[in-house]
Amino acid sequence: MQLHQIRYFLALCEEYNFTRAARRIGVSQPSLTNAISALGEELGGALFQRRPLIFTTLGRAVHPYFKQIAESADHVHAVARALIDSPTGVNVVTVAPVRKARP
């Protein structure tokens, strides 16, 4: 699973059209289709049903997780830019350890 595939999935969720989603993210429609198909194969099933374009049960289930992943990646980039752009150029950031969720 790659971040660009997740971003393509989210764009398709917002546009509900492969051509518009591809145009929005700046890739060809076949590239978008291939990335979505590969993501679905990795997860074990289709994420969308075509004609009309709607979520499958799997697509609906993974959507909030993919949204959180993309938002977290954006946050990481923002933090990194803020640290790099700081006046001193050196900052110490304390990060709490990630706790594993209990089943």
HUSULKA-V16209 format. One record per pair of residues at least 4 apart in sequence whose ideal C-beta (glycine too) atoms are under 6 Angstrom apart, sorted by the first residue. I is the first residue (numbers start at 1). J is the second residue. Records with the same first field share a line. If there is no record, write none. Layout:
# HUSULKA-V16209
I = J + J
This chain:
# HUSULKA-V16209
1 = 42
3 = 73
5 = 35 + 39
6 = 66 + 69 + 70
7 = 70
8 = 32 + 35
9 = 66
10 = 70
11 = 21 + 24 + 25
12 = 21
15 = 20 + 21
16 = 53
18 = 29 + 32
19 = 29
21 = 32
22 = 27 + 29 + 32
27 = 31 + 32
40 = 46 + 47
45 = 58
46 = 56
47 = 58 + 59
48 = 53 + 59
49 = 54 + 56
55 = 59 + 60
62 = 66
81 = 85
83 = 91
86 = 91
